[in-house]
Amino acid sequence: MIILQTRGLSKSYGRIQALSSLDLTVRQGMIYGILGPNGSGKTTTLGIVLGVINAGAGDYTWFEDQYGKNPRKKLGALLETPNFYPYLSGEDNLRLVAHIKKIKDPDIPGLLRLVNLLQRKDSGFRTYSLGMKQRLAIAASLIGDPEAIVLDEPTNGLDPQGIAEVRETILQIAAGGKTIIMASHILDEVEKTCTHVGILKSGQLLASGPVGAILSNDVLIELGADDLPRLREIFANFPDLKKIEEGSGKLILHFSADISAQQLNKAAFEAGLVLTHLVKRQQSLEKQFLEITRSA
């Protein structure tokens, strides 16, 4: 099932084109990361699909329109900074949210347990750390048992421990069958958390697909020999090989798992070919991300 489909979404603020003909498809069960630097159009995208901002052009549908024009009851959202009453406890704040949403008999203890706040349910919100506040906001977004959750920069401003806690919470929610759409400018978090990614820059979608296909930790091996066609033939069906590229008189082999230079040298030699060049390097996610955004 398609959870969210956008078609040609565009939005401008005066001369600034915040979003340009954005086409996204988010399917059930995905953790879809909208990744991009600040000002790339991430928050604008989420604001439009949540009905907070009007699009300049294009349209979108939730749940293939099976809930008609009001799909919001099937959505949970966390946009920007969590806002709760500082003098109320975490539990009381969630019960207030449930009252506002008109949700009867919400499983507040279950939600607090899910976000690892059950032990602090009676503590005032003002005593919570930033990470705890963010996790309480995620719990609030789950009230009413929505099918999909939308999170805008859920780890922004958190320390490493807070980031790890929020990441674990997101993964647990996804494991329970929820579809999650999250915007982030942090490459590492998208790579560790999301199953799919769409990369935005200046309102344009540069790349979209499974995280492993768009951003990967491939081991890259540069190989050279006097007979490149024969070299390609030797390694065409090598274990863990994802693809072979050719450039500057060399082959670049992408492996999904670590492999030793000795293995490659031996394979070429036993096939009757002597390597003239062999360099092993790890592909940098950061470099790959910068190359995608820089080329736009």
C-alpha positions in Angstrom: 0.0 0.0 0.0 1.2 3.5 -0.8 1.1 5.6 2.4 2.1 8.9 0.9 2.3 10.0 -2.8 3.3 13.5 -3.8 3.0 14.7 -7.4 4.8 17.9 -8.6 4.7 19.6 -5.2 6.0 23.1 -5.5 6.1 26.1 -3.1 7.8 29.5 -3.4 8.2 32.4 -1.0 8.6 35.4 -3.2 11.7 34.8 -5.3 12.7 31.8 -3.2 11.7 28.5 -4.7 11.4 26.3 -1.5 10.1 23.3 -3.3 10.2 22.4 -7.0 8.0 19.6 -8.6 8.6 17.1 -5.8 7.5 13.5 -6.5 7.8 11.1 -3.6 6.4 7.6 -3.0 6.4 6.2 0.6 5.1 2.7 0.9 3.8 0.9 4.0 6.4 -0.3 6.4 9.2 2.1 5.3 11.2 4.3 7.5 11.6 7.1 4.9 14.2 9.7 5.5 14.0 13.1 3.8 17.6 14.1 3.9 19.1 17.5 3.0 21.0 20.5 4.3 19.2 23.3 6.1 17.0 25.2 3.7 16.6 22.3 1.3 12.8 22.1 1.6 12.4 19.3 4.1 10.2 21.2 6.6 8.2 22.8 3.8 7.5 19.3 2.4 6.2 18.0 5.7 4.2 21.2 6.3 2.4 20.8 3.0 1.6 17.1 3.4 0.3 17.7 6.9 -1.9 20.5 5.8 -0.1 23.3 7.7 1.3 25.0 4.5 -0.5 25.4 1.2 1.3 24.1 -1.8 1.8 26.5 -4.8 1.4 23.7 -7.2 1.0 19.9 -7.3 -0.9 17.6 -5.0 -0.5 14.7 -2.6 -2.6 11.8 -1.3 -2.4 9.8 1.9 -3.3 6.1 2.1 -4.4 6.0 -1.5 -7.3 8.2 -0.5 -9.0 5.4 1.3 -9.8 7.7 4.2 -11.2 10.4 2.1 -10.3 14.1 2.5 -9.5 13.7 6.3 -6.6 11.3 6.8 -5.2 13.2 9.8 -6.8 10.7 12.3 -4.5 8.1 10.8 -1.4 10.3 11.2 0.8 11.2 14.1 3.2 14.1 13.8 6.0 15.9 15.5 7.0 19.2 13.9 9.7 21.4 15.3 10.0 21.8 19.2 7.8 19.8 21.4 5.3 21.9 23.4 3.9 20.6 26.7 2.9 22.1 30.0 6.1 22.4 32.1 4.3 22.0 35.4 2.5 18.8 34.4 3.9 15.3 34.6 4.7 13.3 31.5 1.7 11.1 32.0 -0.7 14.1 32.6 0.6 15.8 29.5 -0.1 12.7 27.4 -3.6 12.4 28.9 -4.3 16.0 28.0 -3.2 15.4 24.4 -5.5 12.3 24.3 -8.4 14.6 25.6 -7.7 17.1 22.8 -7.6 14.4 20.2 -10.8 12.9 21.7 -9.2 9.5 22.2 -11.0 7.4 24.8 -9.0 5.0 27.0 -5.6 5.6 25.5 -2.8 3.2 26.6 -0.7 5.9 28.2 1.4 3.4 30.3 2.1 1.4 27.1 3.2 4.5 25.2 5.5 5.6 28.1 7.0 2.2 28.2 7.6 2.2 24.5 9.6 5.5 24.7 11.3 4.4 27.9 9.7 7.0 30.1 7.5 4.9 32.3 9.9 5.3 35.3 9.6 9.1 34.9 5.9 9.3 34.3 5.2 11.3 37.4 8.1 13.8 36.9 7.3 17.3 35.7 8.0 17.9 32.1 10.3 20.8 33.1 12.7 18.2 34.7 13.1 16.2 31.5 16.2 16.3 29.4 16.0 17.3 25.8 16.0 13.6 24.7 13.3 12.8 27.1 11.2 15.7 25.9 11.6 14.5 22.3 10.6 11.0 23.2 7.5 12.2 25.1 6.6 14.1 21.9 7.0 10.9 19.9 4.7 9.2 22.4 2.1 12.0 22.0 2.2 11.5 18.2 1.3 7.8 18.7 -1.9 8.6 20.7 -4.8 7.3 18.7 -2.8 4.5 17.1 -2.0 6.2 13.8 -0.8 4.2 10.8 2.0 6.6 9.9 4.2 8.9 11.9 5.8 12.1 10.6 8.9 13.4 12.4 10.7 16.7 11.7 14.4 16.6 12.8 13.7 14.2 15.8 17.3 14.2 16.9 18.1 17.9 16.4 20.0 19.5 19.3 20.4 16.2 21.2 23.6 14.9 22.8 24.9 11.5 21.6 23.0 9.6 24.3 19.7 11.4 23.4 20.3 10.7 19.7 20.8 7.0 20.4 17.7 6.9 22.6 15.4 8.6 20.0 16.9 6.4 17.3 16.1 3.2 19.3 12.5 4.5 19.9 12.0 5.1 16.2 13.2 1.6 15.3 10.9 0.1 18.0 7.9 2.0 16.6 8.7 0.8 13.1 9.1 -2.8 14.3 5.5 -2.5 15.5 4.3 -2.0 12.0 4.2 1.8 11.7 5.3 3.7 8.6 7.7 6.5 9.6 8.6 9.6 7.5 11.3 11.7 9.1 13.2 14.8 7.9 16.9 15.2 8.9 20.0 17.0 7.9 22.2 14.4 9.8 23.5 11.8 7.3 24.6 9.4 10.0 21.1 9.2 11.5 19.4 8.6 8.2 21.9 5.8 7.4 21.4 4.1 10.8 17.7 4.6 11.1 16.0 4.7 7.7 15.2 2.0 5.1 14.7 4.5 2.3 15.9 8.0 1.6 15.1 11.0 -0.6 17.9 13.6 -0.9 16.7 17.2 -1.3 18.7 20.3 -2.2 17.2 23.7 -2.8 13.8 22.2 -3.1 14.7 19.6 -5.7 14.8 15.8 -5.3 18.3 14.7 -6.3 18.0 11.0 -5.5 15.5 8.5 -4.0 15.5 4.8 -3.2 16.7 2.3 -0.6 19.4 3.6 1.7 21.7 0.9 0.7 21.4 1.8 -3.0 21.7 5.6 -2.5 24.1 5.7 0.4 26.3 2.7 1.1 29.4 1.7 3.0 30.7 -0.3 0.0 34.3 -1.5 -0.1 35.8 -0.1 -3.3 38.7 -1.9 -5.1 40.5 -0.3 -8.0 42.1 -2.9 -10.3 44.3 -2.5 -13.3 45.7 -5.0 -15.9 46.8 -5.0 -19.5 43.6 -6.8 -20.5 40.7 -5.0 -18.9 37.9 -7.0 -20.7 39.5 -10.2 -19.4 39.9 -8.6 -15.9 36.2 -7.8 -15.9 35.3 -11.3 -17.0 37.3 -12.8 -14.1 35.6 -10.8 -11.4 32.1 -10.5 -13.0 30.6 -13.2 -10.6 32.9 -12.7 -7.6 31.2 -13.2 -4.2 29.7 -10.0 -2.6 30.4 -8.0 -5.7 27.6 -5.4 -6.3 28.8 -3.7 -9.4 31.8 -2.9 -11.6 32.6 0.5 -13.0 35.3 1.5 -15.5 37.3 4.7 -15.8 40.8 6.0 -16.5 42.0 2.6 -17.6 41.0 0.8 -14.4 38.1 -1.1 -13.0 36.3 -0.1 -9.8 34.7 -3.0 -8.0 32.0 -2.3 -5.4 31.8 -5.0 -2.7 29.1 -5.2 0.0 31.4 -7.0 2.4 35.1 -6.7 3.3 37.5 -8.5 1.0 41.3 -8.8 1.1 43.6 -7.6 -1.6 45.3 -11.0 -1.4 42.1 -12.7 -2.5 41.7 -10.5 -5.5 45.4 -10.8 -6.5 45.2 -14.6 -6.2 42.1 -14.8 -8.3 43.6 -12.8 -11.1 46.9 -14.7 -11.0 45.2 -18.1 -11.1 43.2 -16.9 -14.1 46.4 -16.1 -15.9 46.3 -12.3 -15.4 48.9 -10.1 -13.6 47.5 -7.0 -11.9 49.2 -3.7 -12.6 47.2 -1.8 -10.1 45.3 -2.7 -6.9 44.0 -0.1 -4.4 41.5 -0.8 -1.6 39.4 1.9 0.0 36.2 2.4 2.0 33.5 4.5 0.4 32.7 7.5 2.5 29.0 8.2 3.1 29.8 11.8 3.8 31.7 12.1 0.5 29.0 10.4 -1.4 26.3 12.6 0.1 28.4 15.8 -0.7 29.0 14.6 -4.3 25.2 14.1 -4.8 24.3 17.5 -3.4 27.3 19.3 -5.0 26.5 18.1 -8.5 23.0 19.6 -8.5 
